[in-house]
Amino acid sequence: MVLGNRRGLRFAALGTVLAVMALPAYAGTPTPPPPASVTDVKRSLEQLQAEAAALQADFAKATIAYTNALKAAETAEAAAKKAETEATTSTGKADEERRKLGVVTAQAYQMGIPTQLGAESILWSLAPVAENLQEIADRQTAIQQIGTTQTAQYNKAMNAGAEADKAKAEAAGKRAAAKAAAERAQQLGNDVKQKAADAASRAIDQLPELDGASELSKQLQRARNQQALLRWQAYLTELTAAKVTLPPAATLKNPTALPAGLTPLVAGGQPVPGAAAVTVAGKTLRVLPAETIRAVNQAFNLVGRAYAIDAGGPDQYGCLGAARAAWAPYAKLPDAISKVYPGYQQVPPDQIQPGDLMLMGSRSLGLVHIGIALDNDEMIASDESKGSVVVTPVPENLWAALRPTLGAPTKPQVSPTAGPSAVNFRCGNTGTSVNVGSGAWTWPLADGTYEIGTPFGQSGAMWSTGFHTGQDFPAAIGTPVRAVTAGTIRVEHPSWAGNLVRVDHGNGFETLYAHLSQVNVTDGQQVVAGQRIGAVGTEGNSTGPHLHFEVRIGGDPVNPMPFLATGSATTGWGGYSNGMIPASKLCATGNGHMLRCDAAAAYLQLAGSYKKAFGKSLCITDSYRSYQAQVSLYARKPSLAALPGTSNHGWGVAVDLCGGIDKFGSAQYRWMKANAGAFGWVHPSWADQGGSREEPWHWEFGRAART
């Protein structure tokens, strides 16, 4: 097996050894055709998911603009009121200084003091106190007798008047700004209402298509499972036809001391320990140990079994549970993937064989996924996103391949340390909540410099994965490209991207910027949000000047648009968009409530235990919340509800409970805190007493992965 450029893994080129696995006995066995309702699906599941995510991102962006406009309007209104208060105070001070000048002027007249003020200024100063100067019969005479000592008070009064006029002008300007901000907020509010109505309507319209595409996806998965099984059965048929007696693992450890009739199996120019070859009628056939054959057979027997966190069978299997069951009883795998790695010999990528343990992870995440290797770049693994044990492509984030039949490693193998977000990466699925890195978040191109191009998920033969893994932004060559948030730079030059900047934001979160005409950063450089990292180009596999922007989580590409709209995001369980999971993917918990099926099973177990403790059923008010329901709730309670498309209710992994649990400190709440975790249900820290939003009633499904 060798690492490829895009999808990572290629099994060893074994010449005629693989040629014998071309299904001579099974090539004519067709897979069942999909039902008519499935073949009528005009868009792929990836396309529908991308459209749904873009729809939600558009609404999210509009909502955030409205929220910001409301804050700006509130700030402008407060500034206007403050300015008006200051203007009133300033006018009062000016009036007082003018009154004082009038009094001084009158006193000076009475004392016969000469004045240097002009007639108009004298009259201006006397106006505020004229009603108290009835004894002054001739004001012109008074003007001529006022002395020069009043000039200072006159200037003071004039200055105060000027300050008052300035304050009035500023207040008027800020009032106009407040009015404009309020009008802007109202306009955006109307836009949000319209977008909310459109989004809810489109979400409803899309659900039937999602159901059809989901069924097609399941049909394709079943076909993949079946085809892999047929390839494996064809291999076993070849072994039987060649009358090969499967040797025990112990006899194949040393390629230089193999049983009679067997020769070393060569891959990557080196003999493969733990395997051998035999030549029959001029054909070379790979020979695997009996223990390996048994492990792969057992793994195929698990395909189709339901997924459940930490489950070990017989009906449900978690991430490690499926691998442990496949290799039992020959290899007793420990209870954490990180503990598996130090215990068995690692093999080079170009020597990977069926049955090997495939460990996925990274330095920042630790080891988060495990599968049983097959040929054809595939493995058998319990996959949370698929909801069952499936045959699936080996992910790009392969950390190591282990061969249990070789025993303990010859050199120490130390697992990478699990990062704080390791819990978010579990059995082929990304957690529902993602920390998008430190610091601010911005768009990769400045406003007004780009257009929205090819979306994430669009299918097509031009992409090696079969679908578009990023979001394109057509823009002029040389347009500055910016890091969306803080991270560490890695510069690459793959053929598909030409010039590529990869920014590692930690905890398995990365952003990629492809087709650049310039690269303005270097390997290892630390950047912050908004910092220039390059310029738009058309290098590599490109049809014109644009930025290809990707968000990858745990090595897997996800739709960037929700991140761009909100600066954070939830990512789709099973690939579905938040609040747009087909009913066929959900399970009932009673009283009309629905949850993701593994969450529903755990909830029912929790409810049974609760009833034994309190003699009454668990009280529930809210469970899975569709996208249109989230929009409706947000419209009614914007200060309490999550932004539509981000709620964990929309993933079917959250419930709101009642019956005493909704009160901190109650017996029911204390019981939940003490016991719910055993069933995979937790009270998130933000909802704890003293948290950012106190909600004793809100509970979420998702047990922390053991590492």
Beta strands, then each sheet from edge to edge (+ up, - down):
strand 1: 2-3
strand 2: 9-10
strand 3: 266-267
strand 4: 270-271
strand 5: 276-280
strand 6: 283-287
strand 7: 306-307
strand 8: 316-317
strand 9: 345-347
strand 10: 357-362
strand 11: 366-373
strand 12: 378-383
strand 13: 388-393
strand 14: 398-403
strand 15: 425-426
strand 16: 429-430
strand 17: 471-474
strand 18: 480-482
strand 19: 487-492
strand 20: 500-504
strand 21: 509-514
strand 22: 518-519
strand 23: 526-527
strand 24: 532-535
strand 25: 546-553
strand 26: 556-558
strand 27: 586-590
strand 28: 593-596
strand 29: 620-622
strand 30: 654-657
strand 31: 681-682
strand 32: 698-701
sheet 1: 1+ 2-
sheet 2: 3+ 4-
sheet 3: 5+ 6-
sheet 4: 7+ 8+
sheet 5: 9+ 14- 10+ 11- 12+ 13-
sheet 6: 15+ 16-
sheet 7: 17+ 25- 21+ 20- 19+ 23-
sheet 8: 17+ 25- 26+
sheet 9: 18+ 24- 22+
sheet 10: 27+ 28-
sheet 11: 29+ 30- 32+ 31-
end
